[in-house]
Protein backbone atom coordinates (compact mmCIF):
# COMPACT_ATOMS: atom_id res chain seq x y z
CA UNK A 1 0.00 0.00 0.00
CA UNK A 2 1.22 3.51 -0.78
CA UNK A 3 2.47 5.27 2.34
CA UNK A 4 1.02 8.68 3.18
CA UNK A 5 4.21 9.79 4.88
CA UNK A 6 5.51 13.30 5.38
CA UNK A 7 9.11 14.11 6.19
CA UNK A 8 8.05 15.32 9.64
CA UNK A 9 8.77 13.17 12.68
CA UNK A 10 5.89 11.27 14.30
CA UNK A 11 5.62 11.32 18.09
CA UNK A 12 4.41 8.14 19.78
CA UNK A 13 4.16 8.94 23.51
CA UNK A 14 0.73 9.48 25.04
CA UNK A 15 0.03 12.60 27.14
CA UNK A 16 -0.85 11.90 30.74
CA UNK A 17 -1.15 15.42 32.15
CA UNK A 18 -4.20 17.70 32.42
CA UNK A 19 -6.03 17.26 29.09
CA UNK A 20 -7.21 20.89 28.90
CA UNK A 21 -3.77 22.23 29.80
CA UNK A 22 -2.29 20.23 26.93
CA UNK A 23 -4.46 22.31 24.57
CA UNK A 24 -4.21 25.80 26.07
CA UNK A 25 -0.79 26.06 27.78
CA UNK A 26 0.92 28.46 28.32
CA UNK A 27 -2.47 30.13 28.86
CA UNK A 28 -4.03 29.38 32.22
CA UNK A 29 -7.54 27.96 32.51
CA UNK A 30 -8.99 31.18 33.97
CA UNK A 31 -7.53 33.31 31.20
CA UNK A 32 -8.72 30.91 28.53
CA UNK A 33 -12.34 30.96 29.70
CA UNK A 34 -12.36 34.69 30.51
CA UNK A 35 -10.69 36.00 27.36
CA UNK A 36 -10.97 33.41 24.61
CA UNK A 37 -13.70 30.81 25.15
CA UNK A 38 -16.52 31.52 22.64
CA UNK A 39 -14.92 34.93 21.95
CA UNK A 40 -11.60 34.84 20.10
CA UNK A 41 -9.35 32.40 18.28
CA UNK A 42 -5.69 31.88 19.14
CA UNK A 43 -2.66 30.18 17.61
CA UNK A 44 -0.10 28.57 19.93
CA UNK A 45 3.19 27.63 18.21
CA UNK A 46 4.92 24.51 19.49
CA UNK A 47 8.00 26.58 20.35
CA UNK A 48 5.97 28.46 22.97
CA UNK A 49 4.89 25.20 24.65
CA UNK A 50 8.14 23.33 25.43
CA UNK A 51 6.99 21.91 28.78
CA UNK A 52 3.62 20.54 27.63
CA UNK A 53 2.99 17.00 26.41
CA UNK A 54 1.20 17.88 23.22
CA UNK A 55 -2.02 16.44 21.72
CA UNK A 56 -0.22 15.33 18.54
CA UNK A 57 1.16 12.54 20.73
CA UNK A 58 -2.32 11.00 20.79
CA UNK A 59 -2.33 9.40 17.36
CA UNK A 60 0.20 8.69 14.63
CA UNK A 61 -0.05 8.47 10.89
CA UNK A 62 1.17 4.88 11.03
CA UNK A 63 -1.71 3.88 13.33
CA UNK A 64 -4.31 5.38 11.02
CA UNK A 65 -2.74 3.72 8.00
CA UNK A 66 -2.71 0.33 9.73
CA UNK A 67 -6.37 0.67 10.73
CA UNK A 68 -7.20 1.42 7.11
CA UNK A 69 -5.07 -1.39 5.68
CA UNK A 70 -6.43 -4.01 8.07
CA UNK A 71 -10.10 -3.33 7.28
CA UNK A 72 -10.84 -2.23 10.84
CA UNK A 73 -12.93 0.77 9.79
CA UNK A 74 -16.37 1.03 8.21
CA UNK A 75 -18.16 3.96 6.64
CA UNK A 76 -18.66 6.64 7.96
CA UNK A 77 -15.61 6.18 10.19
CA UNK A 78 -13.67 7.01 7.05
CA UNK A 79 -14.91 9.58 4.56
CA UNK A 80 -13.17 11.16 1.56
CA UNK A 81 -13.40 14.88 0.78
CA UNK A 82 -12.30 16.94 -2.20
CA UNK A 83 -12.44 20.76 -2.38
CA UNK A 84 -15.28 21.04 0.09
CA UNK A 85 -17.41 18.22 -1.28
CA UNK A 86 -17.79 14.65 -0.04
CA UNK A 87 -16.77 11.90 -2.44
CA UNK A 88 -19.58 9.36 -2.90
CA UNK A 89 -19.03 6.36 -0.63
CA UNK A 90 -19.47 3.99 -3.58
CA UNK A 91 -16.05 5.18 -4.80
CA UNK A 92 -14.21 3.71 -1.80
CA UNK A 93 -16.56 1.24 -0.07
CA UNK A 94 -17.59 -2.36 -0.64
CA UNK A 95 -19.87 -4.86 1.09
CA UNK A 96 -18.78 -6.85 4.12
CA UNK A 97 -18.67 -10.21 2.39
CA UNK A 98 -22.04 -11.20 3.81
CA UNK A 99 -24.54 -13.33 1.94
CA UNK A 100 -26.78 -10.26 2.04
CA UNK A 101 -25.42 -7.92 -0.65
CA UNK A 102 -27.29 -4.95 0.81
CA UNK A 103 -25.32 -5.04 4.05
CA UNK A 104 -23.49 -1.90 5.15
CA UNK A 105 -20.18 -1.04 3.56
CA UNK A 106 -16.58 -1.29 4.67
CA UNK A 107 -13.63 0.76 3.49
CA UNK A 108 -11.56 -0.48 0.54
CA UNK A 109 -7.99 0.74 1.25
CA UNK A 110 -6.72 0.68 -2.34
CA UNK A 111 -9.62 2.84 -3.48
CA UNK A 112 -8.96 5.34 -0.70
CA UNK A 113 -5.26 5.52 -1.64
CA UNK A 114 -6.11 6.10 -5.31
CA UNK A 115 -8.38 9.00 -4.37
CA UNK A 116 -5.72 10.45 -2.08
CA UNK A 117 -3.15 10.30 -4.88
CA UNK A 118 -5.44 12.42 -7.06
CA UNK A 119 -5.80 15.18 -4.47
CA UNK A 120 -8.60 14.01 -2.18
CA UNK A 121 -8.37 14.22 1.62
CA UNK A 122 -9.09 11.33 3.99
CA UNK A 123 -11.25 12.07 7.02
CA UNK A 124 -11.02 9.64 9.94
CA UNK A 125 -14.15 10.26 12.03
CA UNK A 126 -15.00 9.48 15.63
CA UNK A 127 -11.55 8.65 16.99
CA UNK A 128 -13.01 9.24 20.46
CA UNK A 129 -14.87 5.94 19.91
CA UNK A 130 -12.37 3.59 18.29
CA UNK A 131 -8.83 4.82 18.97
CA UNK A 132 -7.71 3.83 22.52
CA UNK A 133 -5.50 6.82 23.41
CA UNK A 134 -7.81 9.38 21.81
CA UNK A 135 -10.75 7.70 23.54
CA UNK A 136 -9.11 8.00 26.97
CA UNK A 137 -8.01 11.58 26.32
CA UNK A 138 -11.47 12.74 25.14
CA UNK A 139 -13.15 11.05 28.10
CA UNK A 140 -10.86 12.89 30.54
CA UNK A 141 -11.32 16.18 28.68
CA UNK A 142 -15.11 15.76 28.70
CA UNK A 143 -15.03 15.32 32.47
CA UNK A 144 -12.81 18.37 32.84
CA UNK A 145 -15.00 20.75 30.84
CA UNK A 146 -18.42 19.29 31.64
CA UNK A 147 -19.34 18.76 28.00
CA UNK A 148 -18.98 16.44 25.03
CA UNK A 149 -15.74 15.89 23.14
CA UNK A 150 -15.19 14.38 19.70
CA UNK A 151 -12.07 13.92 17.58
CA UNK A 152 -11.55 13.66 13.82
CA UNK A 153 -8.30 13.41 11.86
CA UNK A 154 -7.76 14.95 8.41
CA UNK A 155 -5.06 13.67 6.05
CA UNK A 156 -4.57 16.04 3.10
CA UNK A 157 -2.09 15.65 0.21
CA UNK A 158 0.13 18.54 -0.97
CA UNK A 159 -1.63 21.42 -2.71
CA UNK A 160 -5.12 20.39 -1.63
CA UNK A 161 -7.92 21.17 0.78
CA UNK A 162 -10.65 19.07 2.34
CA UNK A 163 -13.25 21.72 3.19
CA UNK A 164 -14.25 25.09 1.78
CA UNK A 165 -14.81 28.14 4.00
CA UNK A 166 -17.27 27.03 6.68
CA UNK A 167 -18.42 27.47 10.28
CA UNK A 168 -18.80 24.82 12.95
CA UNK A 169 -21.56 24.61 15.58
CA UNK A 170 -18.96 23.77 18.24
CA UNK A 171 -15.65 25.12 19.54
CA UNK A 172 -12.64 23.34 18.14
CA UNK A 173 -8.92 22.82 18.68
CA UNK A 174 -6.78 21.99 15.66
CA UNK A 175 -3.63 20.03 16.56
CA UNK A 176 -1.04 19.68 13.81
CA UNK A 177 0.41 16.16 13.89
CA UNK A 178 2.40 15.81 10.66
CA UNK A 179 3.48 18.36 8.08
CA UNK A 180 1.98 21.83 7.87
CA UNK A 181 -1.22 23.56 6.77
CA UNK A 182 -2.13 27.17 5.91
CA UNK A 183 -5.22 28.49 7.71
CA UNK A 184 -7.48 31.51 7.33
CA UNK A 185 -9.97 32.70 9.94
CA UNK A 186 -12.54 35.47 9.49
CA UNK A 187 -15.10 37.28 11.63
CA UNK A 188 -18.35 35.48 12.49
CA UNK A 189 -21.49 36.61 10.69
CA UNK A 190 -23.58 35.47 13.67
CA UNK A 191 -22.25 35.38 17.21
CA UNK A 192 -22.45 31.86 18.72
CA UNK A 193 -24.75 30.49 16.00
CA UNK A 194 -26.99 27.46 16.41
CA UNK A 195 -26.91 24.57 13.94
CA UNK A 196 -30.16 25.76 12.35
CA UNK A 197 -28.71 29.24 11.86
CA UNK A 198 -25.57 27.82 10.28
CA UNK A 199 -27.66 25.74 7.88
CA UNK A 200 -28.94 28.92 6.19
CA UNK A 201 -25.78 31.02 6.51
CA UNK A 202 -24.29 32.36 3.26
CA UNK A 203 -20.51 32.79 3.42
CA UNK A 204 -20.03 33.60 -0.26
CA UNK A 205 -19.33 37.30 0.40
CA UNK A 206 -16.85 36.76 3.26
CA UNK A 207 -13.42 36.91 1.66
CA UNK A 208 -11.18 38.96 3.95
CA UNK A 209 -9.57 36.86 6.72
CA UNK A 210 -8.76 38.23 10.15
CA UNK A 211 -5.43 36.51 9.85
CA UNK A 212 -3.61 33.97 7.75
CA UNK A 213 -0.96 31.70 9.23
CA UNK A 214 0.61 28.28 8.85
CA UNK A 215 0.40 25.56 11.50
CA UNK A 216 3.52 23.46 11.90
CA UNK A 217 3.95 20.20 13.75
CA UNK A 218 2.97 20.60 17.40
CA UNK A 219 1.08 23.87 16.90
CA UNK A 220 -2.45 24.31 18.26
CA UNK A 221 -5.20 26.54 16.87
CA UNK A 222 -8.40 27.35 18.81
CA UNK A 223 -11.47 28.34 16.74
CA UNK A 224 -14.64 29.38 18.59
CA UNK A 225 -17.94 28.21 17.15
CA UNK A 226 -19.26 30.42 14.41
CA UNK A 227 -15.86 31.71 13.19
CA UNK A 228 -15.59 30.95 9.44
CA UNK A 229 -12.34 29.21 8.55
CA UNK A 230 -10.63 27.17 5.85
CA UNK A 231 -7.25 25.50 5.33
CA UNK A 232 -5.09 24.02 2.60
CA UNK A 233 -1.72 22.34 2.32
CA UNK A 234 1.32 23.78 0.62
CA UNK A 235 2.48 22.43 -2.73
CA UNK A 236 5.45 20.69 -1.09
CA UNK A 237 4.08 18.96 2.00
CA UNK A 238 1.18 16.77 3.09
CA UNK A 239 -0.64 17.37 6.36
CA UNK A 240 -2.26 15.36 9.13
CA UNK A 241 -4.13 17.25 11.83
CA UNK A 242 -6.43 16.23 14.65
CA UNK A 243 -9.53 18.32 15.33
CA UNK A 244 -10.87 18.11 18.87
CA UNK A 245 -14.38 19.54 19.09
CA UNK A 246 -16.05 20.62 22.32
CA UNK A 247 -19.78 20.92 22.88
CA UNK A 248 -20.93 22.40 26.19
CA UNK A 249 -24.70 22.68 26.73
CA UNK A 250 -25.97 26.23 26.23
CA UNK A 251 -28.64 27.99 28.28
CA UNK A 252 -31.14 27.36 25.50
CA UNK A 253 -30.31 23.63 25.74
CA UNK A 254 -30.89 23.74 29.49
CA UNK A 255 -34.23 25.51 29.10
CA UNK A 256 -35.41 23.04 26.45
CA UNK A 257 -34.45 20.17 28.72
CA UNK A 258 -36.26 21.68 31.71
CA UNK A 259 -39.38 22.52 29.71
CA UNK A 260 -40.34 18.88 29.61
CA UNK A 261 -40.22 18.67 33.41
CA UNK A 262 -41.93 21.99 34.12
CA UNK A 263 -45.43 20.49 33.93
CA UNK A 264 -44.66 18.37 36.99
CA UNK A 265 -44.44 21.55 39.11
CA UNK A 266 -47.74 23.07 40.21
CA UNK A 267 -46.42 26.62 39.99
CA UNK A 268 -45.48 26.16 36.35
CA UNK A 269 -48.96 24.86 35.55
CA UNK A 270 -50.59 28.11 36.67
CA UNK A 271 -51.78 30.53 34.00
CA UNK A 272 -49.80 33.66 33.13
CA UNK A 273 -52.25 36.50 32.48
CA UNK A 274 -51.26 39.79 30.90
CA UNK A 275 -53.05 42.80 32.47
CA UNK A 276 -54.29 44.82 29.46
CA UNK A 277 -54.17 48.06 31.48
CA UNK A 278 -50.50 47.83 32.45
CA UNK A 279 -49.13 45.03 30.23
CA UNK A 280 -47.87 43.51 33.46
CA UNK A 281 -47.95 39.79 34.11
CA UNK A 282 -50.14 38.74 36.98
CA UNK A 283 -50.14 35.56 39.00
CA UNK A 284 -48.45 34.04 41.98
CA UNK A 285 -45.20 33.09 40.22
CA UNK A 286 -43.03 36.13 39.50
CA UNK A 287 -39.77 36.19 37.54
CA UNK A 288 -37.53 35.79 40.58
CA UNK A 289 -39.54 32.87 41.90
CA UNK A 290 -39.59 31.26 38.45
CA UNK A 291 -35.83 31.51 38.16
CA UNK A 292 -35.46 29.98 41.61
CA UNK A 293 -37.78 27.10 40.67
CA UNK A 294 -35.81 26.43 37.49
CA UNK A 295 -32.59 26.37 39.49
CA UNK A 296 -34.12 23.85 41.88
CA UNK A 297 -35.17 21.68 38.96
CA UNK A 298 -31.64 21.75 37.55
CA UNK A 299 -30.35 20.58 40.92
CA UNK A 300 -32.76 17.67 41.00
CA UNK A 301 -31.88 16.68 37.43
CA UNK A 302 -28.13 16.55 38.10
CA UNK A 303 -25.74 16.23 35.17
CA UNK A 304 -27.45 13.31 33.48
CA UNK A 305 -29.81 15.32 31.23
CA UNK A 306 -27.00 17.70 30.26
CA UNK A 307 -24.80 14.76 29.32
CA UNK A 308 -27.57 13.28 27.19
CA UNK A 309 -27.85 16.51 25.16
CA UNK A 310 -24.56 15.64 23.48
CA UNK A 311 -25.04 11.90 23.13
CA UNK A 312 -23.80 11.94 19.56
CA UNK A 313 -20.39 13.28 20.54
CA UNK A 314 -19.28 10.53 22.87
CA UNK A 315 -19.22 11.88 26.43
CA UNK A 316 -17.37 9.34 28.56
CA UNK A 317 -17.93 6.48 26.07
CA UNK A 318 -18.18 3.01 27.61
CA UNK A 319 -15.20 0.71 27.55
CA UNK A 320 -15.16 -1.52 24.46
CA UNK A 321 -16.32 -5.10 24.78
CA UNK A 322 -15.58 -8.15 22.72
CA UNK A 323 -17.52 -8.42 19.46
CA UNK A 324 -17.40 -4.63 19.07
CA UNK A 325 -16.54 -2.90 15.79
CA UNK A 326 -13.79 -5.33 14.79
CA UNK A 327 -16.09 -8.27 15.43
CA UNK A 328 -18.88 -6.67 13.44
CA UNK A 329 -16.68 -5.84 10.47
CA UNK A 330 -14.40 -8.86 10.43
CA UNK A 331 -15.30 -11.86 12.53
CA UNK A 332 -19.08 -11.96 12.84
CA UNK A 333 -20.08 -11.03 9.29
CA UNK A 334 -23.56 -9.92 10.39
CA UNK A 335 -26.51 -10.23 8.08
CA UNK A 336 -29.76 -8.32 8.24
CA UNK A 337 -31.26 -11.00 10.51
CA UNK A 338 -28.35 -10.77 12.99
CA UNK A 339 -29.71 -10.42 16.53
CA UNK A 340 -28.83 -7.28 18.48
CA UNK A 341 -29.54 -5.94 21.96
CA UNK A 342 -29.19 -2.64 23.79
CA UNK A 343 -26.07 -2.00 25.86
CA UNK A 344 -27.06 1.53 26.85
CA UNK A 345 -30.85 1.84 26.86
CA UNK A 346 -30.71 5.40 28.23
CA UNK A 347 -28.79 6.69 25.22
CA UNK A 348 -30.76 4.54 22.81
CA UNK A 349 -34.10 5.89 24.06
CA UNK A 350 -33.27 9.45 23.00
CA UNK A 351 -31.87 8.56 19.58
CA UNK A 352 -34.60 8.99 16.97
CA UNK A 353 -33.30 6.05 14.94
CA UNK A 354 -33.62 3.64 17.89
CA UNK A 355 -36.49 5.11 19.90
CA UNK A 356 -38.99 2.57 18.53
CA UNK A 357 -36.74 -0.26 19.74
CA UNK A 358 -35.94 1.06 23.22
CA UNK A 359 -38.35 -1.35 24.93
CA UNK A 360 -37.22 -4.43 23.01
CA UNK A 361 -34.76 -6.83 24.60
CA UNK A 362 -33.50 -8.30 21.32
CA UNK A 363 -34.06 -7.13 17.74
CA UNK A 364 -32.59 -7.60 14.27
CA UNK A 365 -30.80 -5.21 11.92
CA UNK A 366 -33.83 -5.20 9.63
CA UNK A 367 -35.98 -3.82 12.44
CA UNK A 368 -33.93 -0.64 12.75
CA UNK A 369 -35.24 0.72 9.47
CA UNK A 370 -37.42 -1.79 7.60
CA UNK A 371 -37.65 0.52 4.59
CA UNK A 372 -33.89 0.86 4.06
CA UNK A 373 -31.83 -2.28 4.84
CA UNK A 374 -28.55 -0.66 3.80
CA UNK A 375 -29.09 2.28 6.14
CA UNK A 376 -30.11 -0.13 8.91
CA UNK A 377 -26.88 -2.09 8.59
CA UNK A 378 -24.71 1.02 8.45
CA UNK A 379 -26.38 2.40 11.57
CA UNK A 380 -26.06 -0.95 13.37
CA UNK A 381 -22.31 -1.03 12.80
CA UNK A 382 -21.94 2.55 14.02
CA UNK A 383 -24.03 1.87 17.15
CA UNK A 384 -22.00 -1.27 17.91
CA UNK A 385 -18.81 0.79 17.60
CA UNK A 386 -20.17 3.47 19.94
CA UNK A 387 -21.21 0.93 22.55
CA UNK A 388 -24.94 1.62 22.34
CA UNK A 389 -25.92 -1.81 21.02
CA UNK A 390 -24.12 -5.15 20.81
CA UNK A 391 -24.36 -8.28 18.70
CA UNK A 392 -25.95 -11.26 20.40
CA UNK A 393 -23.48 -14.09 19.99
CA UNK A 394 -25.06 -17.50 19.95
CA UNK A 395 -23.09 -19.86 22.18
C-alpha positions in Angstrom: 0.0 0.0 0.0 1.2 3.5 -0.8 2.5 5.3 2.3 1.0 8.7 3.2 4.2 9.8 4.9 5.5 13.3 5.4 9.1 14.1 6.2 8.1 15.3 9.6 8.8 13.2 12.7 5.9 11.3 14.3 5.6 11.3 18.1 4.4 8.1 19.8 4.2 8.9 23.5 0.7 9.5 25.0 0.0 12.6 27.1 -0.8 11.9 30.7 -1.1 15.4 32.2 -4.2 17.7 32.4 -6.0 17.3 29.1 -7.2 20.9 28.9 -3.8 22.2 29.8 -2.3 20.2 26.9 -4.5 22.3 24.6 -4.2 25.8 26.1 -0.8 26.1 27.8 0.9 28.5 28.3 -2.5 30.1 28.9 -4.0 29.4 32.2 -7.5 28.0 32.5 -9.0 31.2 34.0 -7.5 33.3 31.2 -8.7 30.9 28.5 -12.3 31.0 29.7 -12.4 34.7 30.5 -10.7 36.0 27.4 -11.0 33.4 24.6 -13.7 30.8 25.2 -16.5 31.5 22.6 -14.9 34.9 21.9 -11.6 34.8 20.1 -9.3 32.4 18.3 -5.7 31.9 19.1 -2.7 30.2 17.6 -0.1 28.6 19.9 3.2 27.6 18.2 4.9 24.5 19.5 8.0 26.6 20.3 6.0 28.5 23.0 4.9 25.2 24.7 8.1 23.3 25.4 7.0 21.9 28.8 3.6 20.5 27.6 3.0 17.0 26.4 1.2 17.9 23.2 -2.0 16.4 21.7 -0.2 15.3 18.5 1.2 12.5 20.7 -2.3 11.0 20.8 -2.3 9.4 17.4 0.2 8.7 14.6 -0.1 8.5 10.9 1.2 4.9 11.0 -1.7 3.9 13.3 -4.3 5.4 11.0 -2.7 3.7 8.0 -2.7 0.3 9.7 -6.4 0.7 10.7 -7.2 1.4 7.1 -5.1 -1.4 5.7 -6.4 -4.0 8.1 -10.1 -3.3 7.3 -10.8 -2.2 10.8 -12.9 0.8 9.8 -16.4 1.0 8.2 -18.2 4.0 6.6 -18.7 6.6 8.0 -15.6 6.2 10.2 -13.7 7.0 7.0 -14.9 9.6 4.6 -13.2 11.2 1.6 -13.4 14.9 0.8 -12.3 16.9 -2.2 -12.4 20.8 -2.4 -15.3 21.0 0.1 -17.4 18.2 -1.3 -17.8 14.7 0.0 -16.8 11.9 -2.4 -19.6 9.4 -2.9 -19.0 6.4 -0.6 -19.5 4.0 -3.6 -16.0 5.2 -4.8 -14.2 3.7 -1.8 -16.6 1.2 -0.1 -17.6 -2.4 -0.6 -19.9 -4.9 1.1 -18.8 -6.8 4.1 -18.7 -10.2 2.4 -22.0 -11.2 3.8 -24.5 -13.3 1.9 -26.8 -10.3 2.0 -25.4 -7.9 -0.6 -27.3 -5.0 0.8 -25.3 -5.0 4.0 -23.5 -1.9 5.1 -20.2 -1.0 3.6 -16.6 -1.3 4.7 -13.6 0.8 3.5 -11.6 -0.5 0.5 -8.0 0.7 1.2 -6.7 0.7 -2.3 -9.6 2.8 -3.5 -9.0 5.3 -0.7 -5.3 5.5 -1.6 -6.1 6.1 -5.3 -8.4 9.0 -4.4 -5.7 10.5 -2.1 -3.1 10.3 -4.9 -5.4 12.4 -7.1 -5.8 15.2 -4.5 -8.6 14.0 -2.2 -8.4 14.2 1.6 -9.1 11.3 4.0 -11.3 12.1 7.0 -11.0 9.6 9.9 -14.1 10.3 12.0 -15.0 9.5 15.6 -11.5 8.7 17.0 -13.0 9.2 20.5 -14.9 5.9 19.9 -12.4 3.6 18.3 -8.8 4.8 19.0 -7.7 3.8 22.5 -5.5 6.8 23.4 -7.8 9.4 21.8 -10.7 7.7 23.5 -9.1 8.0 27.0 -8.0 11.6 26.3 -11.5 12.7 25.1 -13.1 11.1 28.1 -10.9 12.9 30.5 -11.3 16.2 28.7 -15.1 15.8 28.7 -15.0 15.3 32.5 -12.8 18.4 32.8 -15.0 20.7 30.8 -18.4 19.3 31.6 -19.3 18.8 28.0 -19.0 16.4 25.0 -15.7 15.9 23.1 -15.2 14.4 19.7 -12.1 13.9 17.6 -11.6 13.7 13.8 -8.3 13.4 11.9 -7.8 14.9 8.4 -5.1 13.7 6.1 -4.6 16.0 3.1 -2.1 15.7 0.2 0.1 18.5 -1.0 -1.6 21.4 -2.7 -5.1 20.4 -1.6 -7.9 21.2 0.8 -10.6 19.1 2.3 -13.2 21.7 3.2 -14.2 25.1 1.8 -14.8 28.1 4.0 -17.3 27.0 6.7 -18.4 27.5 10.3 -18.8 24.8 12.9 -21.6 24.6 15.6 -19.0 23.8 18.2 -15.7 25.1 19.5 -12.6 23.3 18.1 -8.9 22.8 18.7 -6.8 22.0 15.7 -3.6 20.0 16.6 -1.0 19.7 13.8 0.4 16.2 13.9 2.4 15.8 10.7 3.5 18.4 8.1 2.0 21.8 7.9 -1.2 23.6 6.8 -2.1 27.2 5.9 -5.2 28.5 7.7 -7.5 31.5 7.3 -10.0 32.7 9.9 -12.5 35.5 9.5 -15.1 37.3 11.6 -18.3 35.5 12.5 -21.5 36.6 10.7 -23.6 35.5 13.7 -22.2 35.4 17.2 -22.4 31.9 18.7 -24.8 30.5 16.0 -27.0 27.5 16.4 -26.9 24.6 13.9 -30.2 25.8 12.3 -28.7 29.2 11.9 -25.6 27.8 10.3 -27.7 25.7 7.9 -28.9 28.9 6.2 -25.8 31.0 6.5 -24.3 32.4 3.3 -20.5 32.8 3.4 -20.0 33.6 -0.3 -19.3 37.3 0.4 -16.8 36.8 3.3 -13.4 36.9 1.7 -11.2 39.0 3.9 -9.6 36.9 6.7 -8.8 38.2 10.1 -5.4 36.5 9.8 -3.6 34.0 7.8 -1.0 31.7 9.2 0.6 28.3 8.9 0.4 25.6 11.5 3.5 23.5 11.9 3.9 20.2 13.8 3.0 20.6 17.4 1.1 23.9 16.9 -2.5 24.3 18.3 -5.2 26.5 16.9 -8.4 27.3 18.8 -11.5 28.3 16.7 -14.6 29.4 18.6 -17.9 28.2 17.1 -19.3 30.4 14.4 -15.9 31.7 13.2 -15.6 31.0 9.4 -12.3 29.2 8.5 -10.6 27.2 5.8 -7.3 25.5 5.3 -5.1 24.0 2.6 -1.7 22.3 2.3 1.3 23.8 0.6 2.5 22.4 -2.7 5.5 20.7 -1.1 4.1 19.0 2.0 1.2 16.8 3.1 -0.6 17.4 6.4 -2.3 15.4 9.1 -4.1 17.2 11.8 -6.4 16.2 14.6 -9.5 18.3 15.3 -10.9 18.1 18.9 -14.4 19.5 19.1 -16.0 20.6 22.3 -19.8 20.9 22.9 -20.9 22.4 26.2 -24.7 22.7 26.7 -26.0 26.2 26.2 -28.6 28.0 28.3 -31.1 27.4 25.5 -30.3 23.6 25.7 -30.9 23.7 29.5 -34.2 25.5 29.1 -35.4 23.0 26.5 -34.4 20.2 28.7 -36.3 21.7 31.7 -39.4 22.5 29.7 -40.3 18.9 29.6 -40.2 18.7 33.4 -41.9 22.0 34.1 -45.4 20.5 33.9 -44.7 18.4 37.0 -44.4 21.6 39.1 -47.7 23.1 40.2 -46.4 26.6 40.0 -45.5 26.2 36.3 -49.0 24.9 35.6 -50.6 28.1 36.7 -51.8 30.5 34.0 -49.8 33.7 33.1 -52.2 36.5 32.5 -51.3 39.8 30.9 -53.0 42.8 32.5 -54.3 44.8 29.5 -54.2 48.1 31.5 -50.5 47.8 32.4 -49.1 45.0 30.2 -47.9 43.5 33.5 -48.0 39.8 34.1 -50.1 38.7 37.0 -50.1 35.6 39.0 -48.4 34.0 42.0 -45.2 33.1 40.2 -43.0 36.1 39.5 -39.8 36.2 37.5 -37.5 35.8 40.6 -39.5 32.9 41.9 -39.6 31.3 38.5 -35.8 31.5 38.2 -35.5 30.0 41.6 -37.8 27.1 40.7 -35.8 26.4 37.5 -32.6 26.4 39.5 -34.1 23.9 41.9 -35.2 21.7 39.0 -31.6 21.8 37.6 -30.4 20.6 40.9 -32.8 17.7 41.0 -31.9 16.7 37.4 -28.1 16.6 38.1 -25.7 16.2 35.2 -27.5 13.3 33.5 -29.8 15.3 31.2 -27.0 17.7 30.3 -24.8 14.8 29.3 -27.6 13.3 27.2 -27.8 16.5 25.2 -24.6 15.6 23.5 -25.0 11.9 23.1 -23.8 11.9 19.6 -20.4 13.3 20.5 -19.3 10.5 22.9 -19.2 11.9 26.4 -17.4 9.3 28.6 -17.9 6.5 26.1 -18.2 3.0 27.6 -15.2 0.7 27.6 -15.2 -1.5 24.5 -16.3 -5.1 24.8 -15.6 -8.2 22.7 -17.5 -8.4 19.5 -17.4 -4.6 19.1 -16.5 -2.9 15.8 -13.8 -5.3 14.8 -16.1 -8.3 15.4 -18.9 -6.7 13.4 -16.7 -5.8 10.5 -14.4 -8.9 10.4 -15.3 -11.9 12.5 -19.1 -12.0 12.8 -20.1 -11.0 9.3 -23.6 -9.9 10.4 -26.5 -10.2 8.1 -29.8 -8.3 8.2 -31.3 -11.0 10.5 -28.4 -10.8 13.0 -29.7 -10.4 16.5 -28.8 -7.3 18.5 -29.5 -5.9 22.0 -29.2 -2.6 23.8 -26.1 -2.0 25.9 -27.1 1.5 26.8 -30.8 1.8 26.9 -30.7 5.4 28.2 -28.8 6.7 25.2 -30.8 4.5 22.8 -34.1 5.9 24.1 -33.3 9.4 23.0 -31.9 8.6 19.6 -34.6 9.0 17.0 -33.3 6.1 14.9 -33.6 3.6 17.9 -36.5 5.1 19.9 -39.0 2.6 18.5 -36.7 -0.3 19.7 -35.9 1.1 23.2 -38.4 -1.4 24.9 -37.2 -4.4 23.0 -34.8 -6.8 24.6 -33.5 -8.3 21.3 -34.1 -7.1 17.7 -32.6 -7.6 14.3 -30.8 -5.2 11.9 -33.8 -5.2 9.6 -36.0 -3.8 12.4 -33.9 -0.6 12.8 -35.2 0.7 9.5 -37.4 -1.8 7.6 -37.6 0.5 4.6 -33.9 0.9 4.1 -31.8 -2.3 4.8 -28.5 -0.7 3.8 -29.1 2.3 6.1 -30.1 -0.1 8.9 -26.9 -2.1 8.6 -24.7 1.0 8.4 -26.4 2.4 11.6 -26.1 -0.9 13.4 -22.3 -1.0 12.8 -21.9 2.5 14.0 -24.0 1.9 17.1 -22.0 -1.3 17.9 -18.8 0.8 17.6 -20.2 3.5 19.9 -21.2 0.9 22.5 -24.9 1.6 22.3 -25.9 -1.8 21.0 -24.1 -5.1 20.8 -24.4 -8.3 18.7 -26.0 -11.3 20.4 -23.5 -14.1 20.0 -25.1 -17.5 19.9 -23.1 -19.9 22.2 
